Amino acid sequence: MLREAIATADTVQEAYEKACRELGVETYLAEQEILEMPVKKTLGLFGGSPAKVRAYIEVDPAQKAARYLEDVIREMGVEQVSVEVRPEEGGSMLYIQGDNAGFVIGHRGETLDALQYLAGLIANHGEDAYYRITLDIGNYREKRRETLTVLGTKIAHKALKSGRNHTLEPMNPYERRIIHAAVQNVEGVKSWSEGYDLKRHIVVGPEGGERVQRNKRQNPYRKPSYRRQNGPAGAKPGRRSTAS
């Protein structure tokens, strides 16, 4: 992404420095293009025009997010940390490396997901198009994907066998997509999401809906007791009740 600022001043240098201040960078970090040279006033009174300079810098959203992550993780207590940028279609994978940095994952990836969300905000700040940022450390994402795929397949077969819906614990959108994909590979079952925000979760059940479950205590061979319609309990057949 290209960021630029145009400024005017009495001299080229002053205009360049002013444009850099508008960009929020030091002068040695930005390139410059002189749009108009200054013209002195005639006799010091008439005409004349200021210098006009364009300062610009190339900004990589992934590198911007990587620098942000390194600063945040150092503040979390990991002094030796680096973030490797691995370009992907539509964005980049930021791979965190550092001694004892495993705690950055958090409980079931919650801390890693939070950092990914913040890094995405940094990468897309001031951008017109969305740039996707994904975080990983120690191949956690791949290991988690394999675990969730096994879980989704297991729950799908369980729902198919029992004929009942099965509710999973709340998950983030990335993990829910993995479960949905796994369930689609099992014929006869379906999955959908319910709930809102942090309570959003997946339900897996038979495609035709839940099957009616027979009461295990009920004897299927026992004939129902006779009871005359509209008559009191215990009334004998063929005899009209005299109850008022």
N, C-alpha and C positions, 0 to 999 in steps of 0.2 A: 504494500500500500504506500502511496506517495502522499506525504503531508507537506504543505507549503504555506508560506505567508509572504505577502508583498508589503513593503514599507517604503516611505519616502523620507528624505532628510537632506540637509545641506550638502553632505558628502556621501560618496558611495559606501565608505566604511561605516558611517553612522547609520545609513539606511539598512545595511546588512546586519549590524548589531541589533537594530530595532526589530527587524524581521525575525531574527533568532529568538529574541525575548518573547515575541508573540507565539513562536513555536514551543517555547519552554525548553530550549536546548542551548548548550554552549556553542560558540561560533565554530569551533574546530570539528563539530559533529555534522554540520550542515553544508551543503553545496550552495553556491550562489550564482545567480544569473542577473547581469546588469541590464535592466530594461530601458532605462533612460539615464544618460549622463547629465550631471548638473550643468546648468547654463547660468553664467553670472549676469547680474543686472547691468544694463548699460548705464555708465556713469554712476553706478551704485544706486540708481533710483528707478530705472525703467526695465520692464521685461524680466527675463530670467525665469528659471524653473529648477526645482530640486532634483536630486538623484532619486531614481526609482529602482529598487532591487528586489529580486525574488529569491528567497531562501527556501530550500527544500531538503527533505530527508526521506529515505526509504525506510518504511517501518514494516517489519515482519510480525504479524499477529502472534505467531507461535513463539518467536524469540521473546517478544514482550511478555507473554504469559510465563515463559520459562524463567525469566529473570525475577518475575514476581514470586513464583513458587519457591525459588531458591532463597529469597529473602524471608518468606514466611516460615519455611521449614527450619531455617537457621534460628529464627526466633523461637521455634518449638524445641530447640535444644540439640539439633543435629548440625554440628559445625562443618563437617566435611560432607557436603551434598552437591550434587550436580544433576542437571536435568537435560537429558538428550532428546532432541527433537527428531521425530521420525515422520516425515510427510506421508499423508494418506489422502485418498480422494475426498475433497471437500473440507480438509482440515489436517490436523496432525495428532500423532500420539506423543505425549510427553512422558518419557520413561525416567522415573526418579531413581537415582543411584546414590548410595551413601551408607556408611557404617551405622548399624543400629537404627536404620530408618524404617524398619518394618512396622513400628507402632503407628506410622502414618496411615496405615490401612484402616485401623480402628475396628470396632465390632461389626463384622460382616460387611466391611468396606464403607461404613458410614462416614468416617473421617476422609477417606480418599474421595468419596463422592462429593463431600462438601468442598474440598479443595478443587476438584474438577469444575464444580459449578462456579466458584470464584475465578478460577483461571479462564473460564469461558467468558465471563463478564469482562475481564481485562482485555482479552484478545479481541473482543467485538466492540469495545468502546470506540465510538466514532466511526465504526464501519457501516457501510451500506448493505453489504451482503453478509450472511451468517457464515462464520468460520468455526467449524466443529473442533473442540478440544477434548481429547480423551487422556486420562491419566492411568499409569500402570506402574507397578513396582514388584520386582521379583516374579513376573509373569502371573500375578494374582488374578488378573482379568481372565486369562485362559483357564486357569485352574477352577475359578468360580463358575465359568461357563460350563465346563465339564460336569461339575457337581450339580448345577441346576438342570442340565439336560437329563441327567440320570434321575433326578427328583421328579421332573415333569413327566417322564416316561413311566416311572413307577406309579405315580398318582393316577395317571390316565388309565393304566391297566387295572388299578384298584377300583376306580369309578366304574369301569366297564364290567368288572366281575360282580360288584356289589349292587350296581344299579342305583347308586346314591351319589349326590353331589359331595365334593370334598373341598374344603376351604383352606387355602394356604395362608401363611403369615404375610403381612404387608411387605412389599418390595418396591424398589425404585423402578422407573420405566425401563431401564436397560435390562434388569433382571426379569421383569415381567415378559419382555419380548422373547427372551430365551425360553421361558416356560411355555409360552404360547406356541413357539416353533416346535418344541418337543412334543406337545400334545397333538399337534396337527399330523404327526407321523403315526398316530395310533388310530386306526379306523373304528368308528362307532362312538367316539367321545368328542367333546368340545370344551373350550375354555373361554372365559370372559372375565372382565375386571369389574369390581364393585368397590364402593367407598370413595373417599375423597382425600386428597393431599397425602399426609403421612400414613393414613389408614387404607390407602388404595391397595387392594389385594386381588388375587386370582381365585376363581371358583372353577373346578373341573367336574364335569358331569356327563351322563349319557346324552347322546344327540337327541333322542326322543323324549328326554325328560326323565325324572326319577321314576323307577318302577314302584308300584304299590307293594309295600312290605307286609307279608302275612304275620299276624300275631302268633308268636311261637307257642303261647299258652293255649291257644284255641285248637281243639281237636277237629281236624277237617272231616272225620268220619262220624262225628256226633250229629244226630238229626236235631234241628231246632225244636224247642218245646212248642206245643200247640197253644195258640192264644187267639180267641175269637176277635176279629176286627171290631173295634169300637166297644168291646166288652171289657169288664174288669178282669184283673188277673185271677186265674183260678176258675173262671166260668166254664161250664161243661158245654160241649158242642150240642147244638139243637135246643138249648134251653135258654129262654129269654131272661135277661137279668131284670130283677124287680127293684133294683136300686134307683132312687129318684135323683 
